[in-house]
Amino acid sequence: MVTDIDTMQADLLAQIDAAATPDAIEAVRVAALGKAGCVTGLLKTLGGMNPEERQTQGPHIHGLREAVTAALADRKAALERAALDARLANETLDMTLPADTPPAGTIHPVSQVMDELAEIFADLGFAVATGPEIEDDWHNFTALNIPETHPARAMHDTFYLEPPAKAAGGGLAVAAGRAGAEHEKMVLRTHTSPVQIRAMRAAGGNQPVRIIAPGRTYRSDSDATHTPMFHQVEGLVIDKGITLGHLKWTLETFLKAFFERDDVVLRLRPSYFPFTEPSAEVDVGFSMVNGKRVIGGSEGWMEVLGSGMVHRSVIEAGGYDPNEWQGFAFGCGIDRLAMLKYGMDDLRAFFDGDIRWLKHYGFSAFDVPTLSGGVGA
């Protein structure tokens, strides 16, 4: 019996060594270790042996199985290495051919315009300020002199969140230091104006403030010129002796630099905003070129900004004495500025994620806005 096992092992190892393809290796494996294989048949005989025979024959049979299994694995690995070596030897790469590089990424127009705004206002002495996109009712409405009955608070315009006590994860933190703050409603901010309040309170009520606050805002609206999430930039100046003339000069300087034209003409129309008094809508003159509106000249007027002198109540909410400190504020949509400057017709395309649109309207990462080289690409 032992002699027969040794003979079988020698024969199987010879077959494995002679196998030249993966299919040949598989055929040997099935013949030896398959359900009807010779080694499997020997293993099945162990159940019918008495203890003495099993003790004598068992180690030889198991040794046969282990030797065949190991030989199969080694031969299979050797064949795979040989196939890989042959493939590497036959495959060549001509390093002199031009590289087929993937399309380069581009900067989104909104990001580019934000950089342009930061560059222009930095030259005017403004800092960039940021704030949370999930705001409490006090910062988003009350501190900005927006009464409880104002339409901007309506559910159809504002995204309200669950009260902090019901929100997942233990709720959301709100500004401390005000009675009942822990019970305030939380909203997705409807404008970046809350950043103005936070900037004033951070300044302590005793030093000038000069900031812009670009960022994402949210309102329940969607069409060709409105999206539920959009981008705004707010500007704020708080100082002593500030007048409406400072506001007009700042906006005129900004728009001339942004549109890179000296013939930009402004018109301020009386308006109403809860957080400014007096308030003014800012129109910019445009001309018709090849059937399209181009900023510059005065063939017609187009609204681009809202502005005004900061309301006394807002100055007080920011921790300043309105009898000593004055200020002006303005705000506009960054997406709208991008549309006007770079000739885009539909705001929804800004958020579609279409690589073809971005390839057409996007900017190279090297197109860094500078006042000396031009803020536009």
VOBA-1610 file (N, C-alpha, C; in pm, whole numbers, padded with zeros to 5 digits, always signed):
BEGIN
Met+00083-00120+00000Met+00000+00000+00000Met+00086+00125+00000Val+00187+00128+00086Val+00276+00245+00092Val+00348+00263-00040Thr+00388+00149-00101Thr+00459+00156-00230Thr+00368+00215-00338Asp+00239+00173-00336Asp+00144+00226-00433Asp+00126+00377-00416Ile+00122+00424-00290Ile+00106+00568-00265Ile+00228+00644-00316Asp+00348+00590-00290Asp+00470+00656-00338Asp+00472+00663-00490Thr+00428+00554-00554Thr+00424+00551-00701Thr+00325+00654-00755Met+00205+00659-00689Met+00104+00757-00732Met+00156+00899-00717Gln+00225+00926-00604Gln+00277+01062-00580Gln+00379+01100-00686Ala+00469+01006-00718Ala+00572+01034-00818Ala+00508+01061-00955Asp+00404+00982-00984Asp+00338+00999-01114Asp+00266+01134-01122Leu+00194+01169-01012Leu+00121+01297-01013Leu+00217+01416-01017Leu+00326+01409-00944Leu+00422+01520-00946Leu+00485+01535-01083Ala+00505+01422-01152Ala+00560+01428-01288Ala+00461+01495-01383Gln+00331+01462-01367Gln+00228+01523-01451Gln+00220+01674-01425Ile+00229+01711-01298Ile+00223+01854-01263Ile+00342+01926-01323Asp+00457+01868-01314Asp+00579+01932-01365Asp+00575+01945-01517Ala+00504+01851-01583Ala+00497+01854-01730Ala+00386+01945-01781Ala+00294+01986-01692Ala+00183+02073-01735Ala+00237+02207-01781Ala+00200+02247-01903Ala+00257+02370-01960Ala+00158+02485-01966Thr+00030+02459-01932Thr-00071+02564-01938Thr-00159+02558-01814Pro-00227+02668-01782Pro-00321+02666-01668Pro-00428+02559-01684Asp-00475+02535-01809Asp-00576+02432-01830Asp-00521+02293-01798Ala-00395+02268-01833Ala-00334+02138-01803Ala-00319+02119-01652Ile-00283+02226-01583Ile-00273+02220-01436Ile-00409+02188-01376Glu-00515+02251-01427Glu-00649+02228-01375Glu-00692+02083-01401Ala-00654+02029-01513Ala-00690+01890-01544Ala-00624+01793-01446Val-00498+01817-01411Val-00429+01732-01314Val-00494+01745-01176Arg-00531+01869-01141Arg-00594+01891-01010Arg-00725+01814-00998Val-00808+01820-01103Val-00936+01750-01099Val-00915+01599-01093Ala-00815+01548-01168Ala-00789+01404-01170Ala-00738+01355-01036Ala-00671+01443-00961Ala-00615+01400-00833Ala-00704+01436-00716Leu-00755+01559-00713Leu-00825+01609-00594Leu-00972+01637-00617Gly-01023+01613-00738Gly-01165+01630-00762Gly-01248+01527-00688Lys-01381+01533-00705Lys-01469+01441-00634Lys-01440+01295-00669Ala-01400+01272-00793Ala-01368+01135-00836Ala-01218+01116-00854Gly-01138+01203-00796Gly-00994+01198-00811Gly-00932+01081-00735Cys-00811+01044-00778Cys-00744+00929-00717Cys-00705+00957-00572Val-00658+01075-00542Val-00621+01107-00403Val-00746+01114-00317Thr-00855+01170-00371Thr-00980+01176-00296Thr-01031+01036-00266Gly-01014+00943-00362Gly-01057+00805-00340Gly-00981+00741-00225Leu-00850+00768-00217Leu-00772+00713-00106Leu-00818+00769+00027Leu-00850+00898+00028Leu-00896+00960+00153Leu-01027+00897+00200Lys-01113+00857+00106Lys-01241+00797+00142Lys-01223+00659+00204Thr-01111+00592+00171Thr-01090+00457+00227Thr-01053+00460+00374Leu-01013+00575+00423Leu-00974+00582+00564Leu-01089+00547+00657Gly-01211+00577+00616Gly-01327+00549+00701Gly-01352+00401+00721Gly-01309+00317+00626Gly-01334+00173+00638Gly-01220+00097+00701Met-01112+00165+00738Met-00996+00096+00798Met-01013+00083+00948Asn-00949-00022+01002Asn-00947-00033+01147Asn-00845+00066+01202Pro-00846+00089+01333Pro-00757+00191+01390Pro-00610+00170+01359Glu-00565+00043+01357Glu-00424+00018+01332Glu-00388+00055+01188Glu-00473+00016+01092Glu-00447+00049+00951Glu-00451+00201+00929Arg-00551+00263+00994Arg-00564+00408+00977Arg-00441+00480+01031Gln-00388+00431+01141Gln-00270+00494+01201Gln-00149+00476+01112Thr-00145+00366+01038Thr-00030+00338+00951Thr-00044+00408+00816Gln-00164+00393+00755Gln-00183+00445+00619Gln-00221+00594+00617Gly-00286+00644+00724Gly-00335+00782+00725Gly-00228+00886+00696Pro-00115+00884+00765Pro-00012+00986+00740Pro+00038+00985+00596His+00048+00865+00533His+00096+00857+00395His-00004+00918+00297Ile-00133+00887+00323Ile-00236+00941+00232Ile-00244+01094+00245His-00245+01144+00371His-00250+01290+00391His-00124+01356+00337Gly-00010+01289+00351Gly+00113+01343+00295Gly+00106+01355+00144Leu+00041+01254+00080Leu+00022+01258-00065Leu-00061+01380-00104Arg-00173+01401-00033Arg-00260+01515-00065Arg-00186+01647-00050Glu-00110+01661+00057Glu-00039+01786+00081Glu+00069+01809-00024Ala+00140+01703-00063Ala+00246+01718-00163Ala+00188+01758-00298Val+00075+01693-00336Val+00012+01727-00464Val-00042+01870-00462Thr-00107+01911-00350Thr-00162+02047-00339Thr-00053+02151-00351Ala+00059+02130-00280Ala+00170+02225-00284Ala+00232+02232-00423Ala+00247+02117-00489Ala+00306+02115-00623Ala+00217+02188-00723Leu+00085+02167-00710Leu-00009+02237-00798Leu+00003+02388-00782Ala+00007+02438-00656Ala+00017+02582-00631Ala+00148+02639-00686Asp+00258+02567-00664Asp+00388+02616-00713Asp+00391+02622-00865Arg+00337+02517-00930Arg+00340+02513-01076Arg+00251+02623-01134Lys+00134+02645-01072Lys+00043+02750-01119Lys+00109+02888-01107Ala+00177+02915-00994Ala+00245+03043-00974Ala+00358+03060-01076Ala+00430+02950-01106Ala+00540+02958-01202Ala+00487+02991-01342Leu+00376+02930-01378Leu+00317+02959-01509Leu+00270+03105-01518Glu+00209+03155-01410Glu+00163+03294-01410Glu+00280+03391-01421Arg+00392+03361-01351Arg+00511+03447-01360Arg+00568+03445-01502Ala+00568+03327-01562Ala+00621+03315-01697Ala+00535+03394-01796Ala+00402+03388-01778Ala+00311+03461-01866Ala+00330+03612-01851Leu+00349+03658-01726Leu+00371+03801-01702Leu+00505+03847-01762Asp+00607+03764-01746Asp+00739+03800-01804Asp+00730+03810-01956Ala+00658+03718-02017Ala+00644+03721-02163Ala+00566+03845-02207Arg+00465+03881-02130Arg+00386+04000-02164Arg+00469+04126-02151Leu+00546+04136-02043Leu+00630+04255-02023Leu+00738+04264-02131Ala+00787+04148-02176Ala+00891+04148-02279Ala+00836+04193-02414Asn+00708+04162-02441Asn+00649+04197-02569Asn+00591+04338-02573Glu+00549+04388-02456Glu+00489+04521-02453Glu+00598+04627-02441Thr+00594+04726-02527Thr+00691+04834-02523Thr+00617+04967-02521Leu+00682+05068-02467Leu+00626+05203-02459Leu+00725+05299-02522Asp+00678+05370-02625Asp+00764+05466-02694Asp+00758+05598-02618Met+00863+05629-02543Met+00865+05748-02461Met+00875+05877-02543Thr+00899+05863-02674Thr+00908+05984-02758Thr+00772+06029-02807Leu+00666+05945-02790Leu+00533+05984-02833Leu+00476+06089-02739Pro+00393+06182-02789Pro+00331+06282-02701Pro+00235+06215-02603Ala+00232+06265-02480Ala+00147+06207-02376Ala+00001+06242-02401Asp-00085+06146-02378Asp-00229+06168-02391Asp-00281+06210-02254Thr-00270+06338-02222Thr-00307+06388-02090Thr-00458+06409-02081Pro-00517+06385-01965Pro-00661+06409-01947Pro-00689+06559-01948Pro-00815+06598-01967Pro-00849+06741-01967Pro-00811+06806-01835Ala-00755+06925-01842Ala-00716+06997-01721Ala-00839+07050-01649Gly-00835+07053-01516Gly-00944+07109-01438Gly-00949+07261-01453Thr-01065+07317-01428Thr-01082+07461-01439Thr-01150+07516-01314Ile-01132+07645-01292Ile-01190+07713-01177Ile-01332+07757-01212His-01426+07728-01124His-01566+07766-01146His-01579+07918-01148Pro-01665+07972-01236Pro-01681+08118-01243Pro-01715+08183-01110Val-01793+08115-01025Val-01827+08173-00895Val-01702+08188-00809Ser-01617+08086-00808Ser-01492+08095-00732Ser-01404+08206-00787Gln-01400+08219-00919Gln-01318+08323-00980Gln-01368+08462-00941Val-01500+08482-00946Val-01556+08613-00910Val-01533+08644-00763Met-01542+08543-00676Met-01512+08566-00535Met-01368+08615-00518Asp-01276+08554-00592Asp-01136+08599-00585Asp-01122+08742-00638Glu-01197+08774-00743Glu-01191+08909-00798Glu-01243+09011-00696Leu-01354+08976-00629Leu-01410+09066-00527Leu-01312+09088-00413Ala-01251+08979-00367Ala-01155+08992-00257Ala-01037+09080-00297Glu-00991+09067-00420Glu-00877+09147-00466Glu-00913+09295-00473Ile-01030+09325-00527Ile-01072+09466-00541Ile-01091+09530-00405Phe-01166+09464-00317Phe-01195+09526-00187Phe-01075+09525-00093Ala-00984+09431-00111Ala-00861+09436-00030Ala-00783+09563-00061Asp-00785+09605-00187Asp-00717+09728-00224Asp-00785+09850-00163Leu-00914+09837-00130Leu-00988+09946-00066Leu-00983+09938+00085Gly-00911+09841+00138Gly-00895+09831+00283Gly-00997+09743+00352Phe-01069+09660+00276Phe-01170+09572+00335Phe-01108+09436+00367Ala-01153+09377+00476Ala-01116+09239+00511Ala-01230+09147+00470Val-01200+09018+00451Val-01301+08918+00418Val-01345+08850+00547Ala-01476+08851+00573Ala-01531+08790+00694Ala-01623+08676+00656Thr-01633+08577+00743Thr-01720+08461+00720Thr-01805+08434+00842Gly-01910+08356+00823Gly-01998+08319+00933Gly-02067+08188+00902Pro-02142+08132+00998Pro-02206+08001+00979Pro-02319+08009+00877Glu-02340+07901+00802Glu-02450+07895+00707Glu-02580+07852+00775Ile-02570+07787+00889Ile-02687+07759+00972Ile-02692+07867+01079Glu-02791+07954+01070Glu-02797+08072+01156Glu-02916+08062+01251Asp-02907+08136+01361Asp-03022+08148+01449Asp-03106+08267+01403Asp-03232+08264+01444Asp-03329+08365+01401Asp-03284+08506+01437Trp-03216+08522+01550Trp-03177+08656+01596Trp-03076+08719+01500His-02971+08646+01464His-02871+08701+01374His-02927+08720+01233Asn-03011+08625+01188Asn-03057+08629+01050Asn-03167+08732+01027Phe-03250+08757+01130Phe-03363+08848+01113Phe-03367+08960+01217Thr-03381+08925+01344Thr-03410+09023+01447Thr-03304+09131+01457Ala-03176+09091+01461Ala-03068+09190+01474Ala-03058+09280+01352Leu-03117+09237+01241Leu-03113+09316+01117Leu-03241+09397+01098Asn-03316+09412+01208Asn-03436+09498+01208Asn-03544+09445+01115Ile-03550+09313+01101Ile-03655+09251+01020Ile-03766+09207+01114Pro-03882+09271+01109Pro-03989+09242+01206Pro-04048+09103+01187Glu-04122+09058+01287Glu-04182+08924+01284Glu-04278+08907+01167Thr-04340+09017+01122Thr-04439+09008+01015Thr-04379+09028+00876His-04247+09041+00866His-04185+09067+00736His-04198+08944+00646Pro-04229+08962+00516Pro-04245+08846+00424Pro-04121+08758+00416Ala-04002+08813+00441Ala-03879+08733+00431Ala-03876+08619+00530Arg-03956+08629+00637Arg-03957+08522+00738Arg-04051+08408+00700Ala-04130+08427+00596Ala-04231+08328+00560Ala-04168+08195+00523Met-04242+08088+00547Met-04193+07954+00519Met-04164+07934+00371His-04237+08007+00282His-04215+07987+00139His-04084+08047+00093Asp-04019+08125+00177Asp-03896+08192+00137Asp-03776+08143+00216Thr-03797+08097+00337Thr-03689+08061+00428Thr-03692+07912+00459Phe-03575+07849+00462Phe-03564+07710+00503Phe-03544+07706+00656Tyr-03648+07667+00728Tyr-03639+07655+00873Tyr-03596+07513+00911Leu-03517+07502+01017Leu-03472+07372+01064Leu-03552+07331+01187Glu-03541+07203+01221Glu-03605+07155+01343Glu-03545+07227+01463Pro-03626+07250+01569Pro-03570+07313+01690Pro-03452+07232+01742Pro-03354+07297+01804Pro-03234+07227+01852Pro-03263+07107+01939Ala-03367+07113+02022Ala-03398+07002+02111Ala-03441+06878+02034Lys-03496+06897+01911Lys-03545+06785+01832Lys-03444+06741+01727Ala-03344+06825+01702Ala-03249+06795+01594Ala-03164+06676+01630Ala-03125+06598+01529Ala-03039+06481+01551Ala-02905+06524+01603Gly-02846+06440+01687Gly-02712+06468+01736Gly-02711+06567+01851Gly-02826+06590+01916Gly-02823+06676+02034Gly-02848+06821+02006Gly-02880+06858+01881Gly-02913+06998+01855Gly-02797+07077+01803Leu-02825+07204+01775Leu-02727+07295+01717Leu-02699+07407+01815Ala-02573+07447+01821Ala-02536+07556+01911Ala-02581+07689+01852Val-02626+07780+01938Val-02662+07916+01898Val-02582+08014+01980Ala-02588+08141+01938Ala-02511+08242+02010Ala-02559+08254+02153Ala-02465+08260+02245Ala-02498+08270+02387Ala-02507+08417+02427Gly-02558+08439+02548Gly-02559+08574+02601Gly-02689+08648+02580Arg-02793+08584+02523Arg-02920+08649+02505Arg-03027+08562+02569Ala-03120+08624+02634Ala-03226+08550+02700Ala-03306+08469+02599Gly-03325+08340+02629Gly-03403+08255+02541Gly-03332+08210+02416Ala-03200+08232+02407Ala-03128+08197+02285Ala-03137+08048+02255Glu-03145+07967+02362Glu-03146+07823+02339Glu-03275+07776+02274His-03379+07862+02272His-03507+07823+02213His-03529+07887+02076Glu-03430+07955+02022Glu-03448+08026+01896Glu-03459+07929+01779Lys-03533+07976+01676Lys-03543+07901+01553Lys-03409+07905+01481Met-03379+07795+01412Met-03258+07789+01332Met-03298+07784+01184Val-03222+07855+01102Val-03253+07863+00959Val-03126+07845+00878Leu-03144+07807+00751Leu-03034+07821+00655Leu-03033+07969+00617Arg-02921+08036+00640Arg-02920+08182+00628Arg-02972+08227+00491Thr-03057+08328+00492Thr-03118+08378+00369Thr-03035+08487+00303His-02932+08533+00370His-02838+08632+00316His-02711+08626+00400Thr-02606+08694+00357Thr-02482+08694+00436Thr-02478+08812+00532Ser-02588+08886+00544Ser-02593+09000+00636Ser-02568+08963+00783Pro-02605+08841+00829Pro-02572+08807+00968Pro-02423+08819+01000Val-02338+08803+00900Val-02195+08817+00922Val-02161+08959+00965Gln-02239+09057+00917Gln-02218+09197+00958Gln-02237+09212+01109Ile-02345+09151+01160Ile-02371+09159+01304Ile-02259+09093+01382Arg-02217+08975+01338Arg-02110+08905+01408Arg-01979+08984+01404Ala-01951+09049+01290Ala-01827+09128+01279Ala-01831+09249+01372Met-01947+09316+01380Met-01958+09431+01469Met-01944+09391+01615Arg-02010+09283+01653Arg-02002+09240+01794Arg-01861+09192+01828Ala-01792+09131+01730Ala-01654+09088+01754Ala-01561+09208+01771Ala-01596+09322+01708Ala-01512+09442+01720Ala-01531+09514+01853Gly-01632+09474+01929Gly-01648+09529+02063Gly-01717+09664+02070Gly-01766+09714+01960Gly-01840+09840+01962Gly-01755+09964+01979Asn-01623+09952+01959Asn-01538+10069+01981Asn-01429+10086+01876Gln-01442+10020+01761Gln-01343+10037+01656Gln-01409+10023+01519Pro-01352+10087+01417Pro-01412+10081+01284Pro-01417+09939+01230Val-01515+09915+01142Val-01531+09786+01075Val-01537+09812+00925Arg-01463+09733+00850Arg-01466+09746+00704Arg-01447+09605+00648Ile-01557+09540+00612Ile-01552+09400+00570Ile-01638+09376+00446Ile-01607+09268+00375Ile-01700+09206+00282Ile-01724+09064+00331Ala-01843+09012+00303Ala-01879+08878+00351Ala-01938+08798+00234Pro-01853+08732+00156Pro-01904+08645+00049Pro-01938+08508+00103Gly-02035+08441+00040Gly-02065+08306+00084Gly-02197+08255+00027Arg-02230+08131+00068Arg-02353+08066+00021Arg-02473+08111+00103Thr-02586+08126+00038Thr-02712+08159+00104Thr-02823+08072+00046Tyr-02939+08068+00115Tyr-03043+07971+00079Tyr-03182+08036+00086Arg-03259+08017-00020Arg-03399+08060-00022Arg-03479+07962-00108Ser-03605+07947-00073Ser-03690+07851-00143Ser-03741+07911-00273Asp-03657+07904-00375Asp-03691+07965-00504Asp-03607+07898-00612Ser-03666+07877-00731Ser-03590+07812-00838Ser-03651+07846-00973Asp-03573+07914-01058Asp-03607+07938-01198Asp-03479+07976-01271Ala-03491+08035-01389Ala-03371+08065-01469Ala-03279+08165-01402Thr-03333+08248-01313Thr-03249+08350-01247Thr-03246+08333-01095His-03302+08223-01042His-03299+08197-00898His-03274+08049-00873Thr-03197+08019-00771Thr-03173+07881-00729Thr-03188+07873-00578Pro-03222+07755-00523Pro-03239+07743-00377Pro-03112+07776-00300Met-02997+07746-00358Met-02870+07786-00297Met-02799+07876-00396Phe-02755+07993-00349Phe-02686+08086-00436Phe-02578+08157-00356His-02505+08247-00419His-02393+08313-00354His-02416+08463-00348Gln-02386+08519-00233Gln-02400+08663-00214Gln-02270+08720-00159Val-02253+08850-00176Val-02146+08921-00107Val-02209+09044-00042Glu-02183+09061+00084Glu-02228+09178+00159Glu-02106+09264+00191Gly-02126+09393+00194Gly-02020+09484+00235Gly-02067+09570+00350Leu-01979+09601+00442Leu-02016+09681+00558Leu-01901+09773+00597Val-01933+09897+00622Val-01838+09993+00677Val-01903+10060+00797Ile-01838+10055+00911Ile-01882+10124+01033Ile-01769+10214+01079Asp-01798+10340+01093Asp-01696+10438+01135Asp-01768+10565+01179Lys-01695+10664+01214Lys-01752+10794+01251Lys-01748+10887+01130Gly-01857+10959+01105Gly-01862+11052+00995Gly-01888+10990+00859Ile-01942+10869+00853Ile-01970+10803+00726Ile-02097+10863+00664Thr-02093+10889+00533Thr-02207+10947+00463Thr-02244+10864+00342Leu-02357+10901+00280Leu-02402+10833+00159Leu-02303+10853+00044Gly-02229+10964+00049Gly-02128+10988-00054Gly-02017+10884-00051His-01978+10839+00068His-01878+10732+00079His-01929+10603+00014Leu-02058+10577+00036Leu-02117+10456-00023Leu-02112+10464-00175Lys-02156+10574-00233Lys-02161+10586-00379Lys-02020+10575-00439Trp-01923+10640-00377Trp-01785+10633-00429Trp-01733+10489-00423Thr-01760+10420-00313Thr-01712+10282-00299Thr-01771+10191-00405Leu-01902+10203-00426Leu-01967+10118-00525Leu-01921+10151-00666Glu-01905+10278-00696Glu-01859+10318-00828Glu-01718+10266-00855Thr-01631+10277-00755Thr-01494+10228-00768Thr-01492+10077-00787Phe-01575+10010-00709Phe-01582+09864-00718Phe-01630+09818-00855Leu-01740+09874-00904Leu-01797+09829-01031Leu-01706+09861-01149Lys-01638+09974-01147Lys-01543+10005-01255Lys-01428+09906-01256Ala-01379+09870-01138Ala-01269+09773-01131Ala-01317+09634-01171Phe-01438+09596-01128Phe-01487+09461-01155Phe-01515+09440-01303Phe-01586+09536-01365Phe-01619+09522-01508Phe-01507+09573-01597Glu-01403+09631-01536Glu-01284+09676-01608Glu-01319+09774-01720Arg-01406+09869-01684Arg-01446+09975-01777Arg-01453+10107-01701Asp-01410+10214-01765Asp-01416+10346-01703Asp-01547+10418-01730Asp-01629+10363-01822Asp-01755+10431-01855Asp-01874+10373-01779Val-01848+10308-01666Val-01956+10256-01583Val-02026+10374-01515Val-02158+10381-01531Val-02238+10489-01474Val-02339+10428-01376Leu-02351+10491-01258Leu-02442+10441-01156Leu-02562+10533-01140Arg-02672+10471-01098Arg-02791+10547-01062Arg-02848+10488-00934Leu-02866+10570-00833Leu-02920+10524-00705Leu-03068+10562-00697Arg-03153+10461-00679Arg-03297+10484-00667Arg-03342+10457-00524Pro-03427+10543-00469Pro-03477+10518-00333Pro-03547+10383-00325Ser-03524+10312-00216Ser-03585+10181-00198Ser-03608+10158-00050Tyr-03640+10034-00014Tyr-03661+10001+00127Tyr-03596+09867+00160Phe-03513+09868+00261Phe-03460+09748+00323Phe-03471+09768+00473Pro-03512+09666+00548Pro-03530+09684+00692Pro-03402+09725+00765Phe-03286+09684+00711Phe-03161+09704+00784Phe-03085+09829+00742Thr-03138+09906+00648Thr-03074+10033+00608Thr-03178+10144+00601Glu-03133+10267+00629Glu-03220+10385+00621Glu-03133+10509+00610Pro-03133+10581+00497Pro-03211+10552+00377Pro-03154+10433+00299Ser-03237+10375+00212Ser-03197+10261+00130Ser-03200+10300-00017Ala-03119+10233-00096Ala-03113+10266-00239Ala-03082+10141-00321Glu-03157+10123-00428Glu-03121+10024-00530Glu-03018+10089-00621Val-02918+10012-00662Val-02812+10064-00747Val-02827+10006-00887Asp-02848+10094-00984Asp-02856+10054-01124Asp-02725+10089-01193Val-02688+10008-01290Val-02568+10036-01368Val-02609+10050-01514Gly-02549+10144-01582Gly-02582+10166-01722Gly-02527+10058-01812Phe-02599+10028-01921Phe-02551+09929-02016Phe-02573+09979-02159Ser-02503+09917-02252Ser-02518+09945-02395Ser-02551+09816-02467Met-02616+09825-02581Met-02650+09707-02661Met-02543+09685-02766Val-02479+09568-02761Val-02374+09531-02857Val-02411+09396-02916Asn-02437+09394-03047Asn-02476+09271-03117Asn-02596+09203-03050Gly-02690+09285-03007Gly-02812+09233-02948Gly-02800+09191-02803Lys-02686+09214-02742Lys-02667+09176-02602Lys-02635+09298-02517Arg-02676+09292-02391Arg-02647+09400-02298Arg-02503+09390-02251Val-02432+09499-02262Val-02293+09506-02216Val-02282+09620-02116Ile-02228+09590-01998Ile-02215+09692-01894Ile-02125+09804-01945Gly-02172+09928-01925Gly-02098+10046-01971Gly-02187+10131-02058Gly-02175+10262-02048Gly-02262+10351-02122Gly-02393+10372-02048Ser-02490+10431-02116Ser-02617+10461-02049Ser-02736+10451-02144Glu-02733+10351-02233Glu-02848+10328-02320Glu-02966+10273-02241Gly-02939+10206-02133Gly-03042+10152-02046Gly-02986+10131-01907Trp-03073+10089-01815Trp-03031+10070-01676Trp-03065+09929-01629Met-02976+09873-01549Met-02992+09738-01497Met-02958+09738-01348Glu-03048+09679-01269Glu-03027+09674-01124Glu-02919+09569-01092Val-02821+09606-01009Val-02715+09513-00972Val-02692+09502-00823Leu-02731+09603-00745Leu-02698+09605-00603Leu-02812+09663-00522Gly-02814+09625-00395Gly-02896+09692-00295Gly-02803+09754-00193Ser-02837+09871-00141Ser-02744+09939-00050Ser-02819+10037+00039Gly-02747+10101+00127Gly-02805+10204+00213Gly-02718+10230+00335Met-02761+10328+00413Met-02695+10360+00540Met-02747+10265+00647Val-02659+10211+00726Val-02698+10110+00825Val-02798+10169+00924His-02907+10098+00945His-03014+10143+01035His-02963+10153+01178Arg-03015+10252+01251Arg-02975+10272+01391Arg-02994+10144+01473Ser-03105+10074+01450Ser-03131+09953+01528Ser-03026+09846+01502Val-02978+09837+01377Val-02876+09738+01343Val-02742+09777+01408Ile-02711+09906+01408Ile-02587+09952+01475Ile-02593+09919+01624Glu-02709+09939+01684Glu-02724+09906+01826Glu-02711+09756+01849Ala-02771+09675+01762Ala-02762+09529+01776Ala-02618+09482+01763Gly-02537+09557+01686Gly-02396+09522+01672Gly-02310+09570+01787Gly-02371+09638+01884Gly-02297+09682+02002Gly-02237+09821+01991Tyr-02282+09901+01894Tyr-02229+10037+01875Tyr-02334+10141+01915Asp-02286+10259+01948Asp-02373+10371+01980Asp-02406+10444+01850Pro-02531+10440+01802Pro-02565+10504+01675Pro-02553+10655+01676Asn-02540+10715+01794Asn-02519+10859+01800Asn-02375+10898+01769Glu-02284+10801+01776Glu-02143+10828+01749Glu-02095+10759+01620Trp-02152+10643+01593Trp-02104+10563+01480Trp-02210+10558+01370Gln-02165+10567+01247Gln-02252+10552+01130Gln-02189+10447+01038Gly-02263+10411+00936Gly-02207+10314+00843Gly-02294+10296+00722Phe-02240+10227+00622Phe-02319+10190+00505Phe-02298+10042+00477Ala-02394+09985+00406Ala-02389+09844+00371Ala-02441+09826+00229Phe-02399+09720+00166Phe-02446+09689+00030Phe-02438+09538+00011Gly-02514+09490-00085Gly-02512+09347-00112Gly-02556+09317-00254Cys-02504+09209-00308Cys-02543+09168-00444Cys-02516+09020-00460Gly-02573+08962-00564Gly-02553+08820-00592Gly-02425+08797-00672Ile-02339+08711-00621Ile-02214+08680-00691Ile-02243+08608-00822Asp-02341+08518-00821Asp-02377+08447-00943Asp-02424+08547-01051Arg-02501+08647-01009Arg-02551+08747-01105Arg-02436+08830-01160Leu-02340+08865-01075Leu-02224+08939-01124Leu-02147+08858-01229Ala-02134+08727-01203Ala-02064+08641-01300Ala-02140+08635-01431Met-02274+08627-01425Met-02355+08623-01546Met-02340+08750-01627Leu-02341+08866-01558Leu-02330+08994-01628Leu-02192+09012-01691Lys-02089+08971-01620Lys-01953+08996-01670Lys-01912+08898-01778Tyr-01952+08772-01764Tyr-01901+08669-01854Tyr-02005+08612-01950Gly-02123+08679-01959Gly-02219+08647-02064Gly-02291+08515-02050Met-02332+08478-01927Met-02408+08355-01907Met-02557+08388-01896Asp-02641+08301-01950Asp-02784+08332-01959Asp-02870+08264-01853Asp-02829+08148-01806Asp-02914+08069-01716Asp-02838+08037-01589Leu-02893+08079-01476Leu-02826+08057-01347Leu-02821+07909-01310Arg-02919+07831-01355Arg-02924+07689-01317Arg-02803+07611-01367Ala-02744+07656-01478Ala-02627+07586-01532Ala-02508+07593-01437Phe-02506+07693-01347Phe-02397+07705-01250Phe-02390+07583-01159Phe-02502+07513-01141Phe-02509+07406-01043Phe-02537+07269-01106Asp-02533+07261-01240Asp-02563+07134-01307Asp-02446+07036-01304Gly-02324+07085-01283Gly-02208+06996-01281Gly-02171+06944-01419Asp-02207+07017-01525Asp-02175+06974-01662Asp-02032+07016-01695Ile-01944+06919-01717Ile-01802+06949-01741Ile-01783+07028-01869Arg-01876+07011-01965Arg-01865+07087-02090Arg-01890+07235-02065Trp-01988+07266-01980Trp-02016+07407-01945Trp-01898+07467-01872Leu-01842+07391-01777Leu-01731+07442-01699Leu-01606+07458-01786Lys-01588+07369-01883Lys-01473+07381-01973Lys-01484+07508-02056His-01609+07545-02092His-01630+07664-02174His-01617+07792-02092Tyr-01679+07793-01972Tyr-01682+07916-01893Tyr-01578+07919-01780Gly-01513+07806-01753Gly-01420+07800-01641Gly-01292+07878-01666Phe-01211+07890-01561Phe-01087+07968-01566Phe-00969+07879-01530Ser-00856+07908-01591Ser-00734+07837-01556Ser-00693+07873-01413Ala-00632+07776-01346Ala-00584+07803-01210Ala-00477+07911-01209Phe-00420+07940-01325Phe-00316+08043-01332Phe-00375+08182-01357Asp-00506+08191-01381Asp-00571+08320-01402Asp-00603+08383-01268Val-00501+08423-01195Val-00519+08481-01062Val-00552+08629-01077Pro-00665+08674-01021Pro-00703+08814-01037Pro-00604+08908-00964Thr-00560+09010-01034Thr-00476+09115-00974Thr-00518+09248-01032Leu-00509+09353-00955Leu-00546+09484-01005Leu-00448+09533-01111Ser-00321+09492-01098Ser-00222+09536-01195Ser-00237+09464-01329Gly-00269+09334-01323Gly-00281+09256-01445Gly-00422+09246-01496Gly-00519+09293-01418Gly-00659+09283-01456Gly-00729+09177-01374Val-00844+09211-01316Val-00913+09114-01232Val-00983+09009-01316Gly-01014+09037-01442Gly-01077+08939-01528Gly-00974+08859-01604Ala-01019+08745-01657Ala-00927+08659-01733Ala-00904+08720-01871
//
